[in-house]
Amino acid sequence: MQLSTRPDALGVTVDSHKIVGKRIPRTDAASKVTGSAAYADDMVLPGMLFGIVLRCPHPHARIVKIDIESASQIPGVRGVITCLNSSCFDSRVRYPGQKIGAVVAVDFITAERAAQVVHVEYELLPPVYHVLDAIQDDSPIVRSSASERLNNVCSEKRYSRGDIERGFEIADVIAENEYFVPAAHQGYMEPHCCIAKYERGGTLRVWSGVQGQFNARAELARLFGLPLRNVDVEAPEIGGAFGGKTSLILEPIAVELSKLAGAPVKLRMSRREELMDSRPGPGCLLKVRTGATEDGKLIAEEADIFYDTGASPGAPAGNFNRTRGLYRIPNFRYDVYSIFTNKLVPGPYRAPGALEMTFAFESQMDILSRRLKMSPVEFRLNNAVNQGDSTVDGKQYPSIGLRETLKAAQKYINNLEKRPGLGIGVACGKWMNAVGASSVLIALDEDGGVNITTGAVDLTGVNTVLAQLAAEELGIPIEAVTVITKGTDAAPYAAISGGSRTAYGMTLAVHDGVVNLKLKLQKLASSLLGISSDRVNYKNGAVHENGRSISLIELARTAMSSSVGPISVTGSASNDTWLTDSHIFITQIAEASVDEKTGSAIIHRISSFQDVGFAMNPTLVEGQIEGGIVQGYGWGMLEGLEYHRGAVLNNSYVDYKIPTALDAPEPQPFVIEVPSPSGPYGIKGVGEPSMVAAPAAVANALFDATDRRVYSVPFAKRTAN
């Protein structure tokens, strides 16, 4: 639901647009719903072999001996690799499920039989599982520490401002609490799968459901000492990712097996392997202390934040400035750590690191507002940042929409039908979208059709949005625009699809390309009309000059049979930093009650008021917000990896609970448009922010309904009697 119509960044009202801002169906909808879309596991190459990964059951050990003789002699086995003959594996094991080798055979069954007879001898080492134990002086060492004070520190950073001690001295109310969020899997439908084909002469082709084709190409080229031109990565359709397919988990192993066997090799993970050794969102322990004055002004806040990064770097501890800075706090100190433990390595999950922090800090806001006898929205409005205020890292906010989301949420609450037992929870969230190097190739057919080639992986309908922008700018029907995603050999460079950057960065590139195309068309038209190019202008699918015009189709046909030749241009965009100065704010309202007979929590509805800058395609924007709400609810209410001695216990969807359509509350998106100062038409990133505040909103709603505060997730385990 769009709450307002605002001028966009070009100064034109949304209603003046013909294609952007409209509910255009996804261009890939038919292939998805008919099942014709091809995924990596659907692919079969001539002579293809199949691989199985060997895994260690221990949390911490050193490999003493590996015997592969029995496995190698099984008919159909084409090779075995381990730490003895491959750099893909380490002789030091740091978590249960760590890869220690792989078998390649004529089929998966044969490969699995061979894997079962590989004999490994270990020297067991002492493990450590908890972040607070890992930093102690007498803790077992997982990896060398980046800190001189603490053991097993992967990274640490302090954010501070003002006089924190003086701030707490003058605070009238102080809330001090500890919060915990467990690691959670992204829950995508398609497990990891890839095919590698290493050819003589040192050329490599890889098909994999990665979020960034060019990132994968660069990493594979580095690992195998190949020039970029010798590596081609192609992403087929992807069955969900949410940040979980940014790392190369199987691809290097598949390449090694292909080199060894001299044939294409497919590797895929089972659901059990996904839950025990993919890259889930990290667990996090937060100790937070917040102070405010009696007039409802935040005065001081300090926190120690410990992300569990498992056996290797992976926790997104560096995203603090992307997700904090919602309120004016003159005195603060935040110490953010990522800590090594003997557990699996985490990775990005939809606004990486933001949900964990938002749960803690927005719970603090709720606690303080109640102690001050202020409404949750009033307290937040009293402290909300606005244009010109300082960000956490000392920059100034441009035009932002936090206060607009809060005011819209307050109107919604005012109109809610209040009933006994209904709890209403409020939480705010923040994220920043990235840009990333982005480029496209735009080619004009002789019938006026526009073909856009991109290397950006289309996870969320971005190709539809790119077609909308091109059609709008060129004044042609969207049916005349085709957007195609190609692999790295055929497409221009595009950064990873993630970080709320894909639509933002790629529309910048398409916009640049369309500008270049118009200039080329105007130059051609001016030569045909015998006038200078500054006397013509492009509008509504044609070039015009003083009552005369030449259509796009005519220009395309003329170019084909002239010295100009087929018309094509490139468009590109980037930024001197990964992040752009575009801040996305949301306010979420959760409505909850508790079943009096069972004590189970019932979450009826979660409404998200999100500043999207400008909704290029409201249907796609609302779909992203709805998906984020449900994933955030799932992490807060049901989900979380459970460990025993470092091993994941709930390693199937029987035991790892994700919300079904029957479990999930009604997700209700409200689109608010405060244009970005730099995005085309004022757009901002959309995909990640709606997830970050859901657990906090639910926790605050449960407190409102029960007068019981929950400090750790998932809540379903804390609220049932």
Sequence and secondary structure as in RCSB ss.txt:
>XXXX:A:sequence
MQLSTRPDALGVTVDSHKIVGKRIPRTDAASKVTGSAAYADDMVLPGMLFGIVLRCPHPHARIVKIDIESASQIP
GVRGVITCLNSSCFDSRVRYPGQKIGAVVAVDFITAERAAQVVHVEYELLPPVYHVLDAIQDDSPIVRSSASERL
NNVCSEKRYSRGDIERGFEIADVIAENEYFVPAAHQGYMEPHCCIAKYERGGTLRVWSGVQGQFNARAELARLFG
LPLRNVDVEAPEIGGAFGGKTSLILEPIAVELSKLAGAPVKLRMSRREELMDSRPGPGCLLKVRTGATEDGKLIA
EEADIFYDTGASPGAPAGNFNRTRGLYRIPNFRYDVYSIFTNKLVPGPYRAPGALEMTFAFESQMDILSRRLKMS
PVEFRLNNAVNQGDSTVDGKQYPSIGLRETLKAAQKYINNLEKRPGLGIGVACGKWMNAVGASSVLIALDEDGGV
NITTGAVDLTGVNTVLAQLAAEELGIPIEAVTVITKGTDAAPYAAISGGSRTAYGMTLAVHDGVVNLKLKLQKLA
SSLLGISSDRVNYKNGAVHENGRSISLIELARTAMSSSVGPISVTGSASNDTWLTDSHIFITQIAEASVDEKTGS
AIIHRISSFQDVGFAMNPTLVEGQIEGGIVQGYGWGMLEGLEYHRGAVLNNSYVDYKIPTALDAPEPQPFVIEVP
SPSGPYGIKGVGEPSMVAAPAAVANALFDATDRRVYSVPFAKRTAN
>XXXX:A:secstr
 B    B TTS BGGG SSTTS    TTHHHHHHT   BGGG   TT EEEEEEE   SSEEEEEEE HHHHTST
TEEEEEETTT TTS SEE STT EEEEEEESSHHHHHHHHHT EEEEEE     SHHHHTSTTS  SS  S SSS
TTEEEEEEEEES HHHHHHS SEEEEEEEEE  B    SS  EEEEEEETTTEEEEEE  S HHHHHHHHHHHHT
  GGGEEEE  B S  TTTTSS SSHHHHHHHHHHHTS EEEE  HHHHHHHS  B  EEEEEEEEE TTS EEE
EEEEEEEEEETSS   GGGHHHH   B  SEEEEEEEEEE SS      SSTTHHHHHHHHHHHHHHHHHHTT  
HHHHHHHHB  TT B TTS B  S  HHHHHHHHHHHHHHS   TT EEEEEEEEEEEE   EEEEEEE TTS E
EEEE S  SSSHHHHHHHHHHHHHTS GGGEEEEE  TTTS  B  S TT HHHHHHHHHHHHHHHHHHHHHHHH
HHHHTS GGG EEETTEEEETTEEEEHHHHHHHHHTSTT S EEEEEE  SSSEEEEEEEEEEEEEEEE TTT  
EEEEEEEEEEE SS SSHHHHHHHHHHHHHHHHHHHHT    EETTEES  STTTS    TTTS EEEEEEE   
 SSSGGG    TTHHHHTHHHHHHHHHHHHHS    BS THHHH  
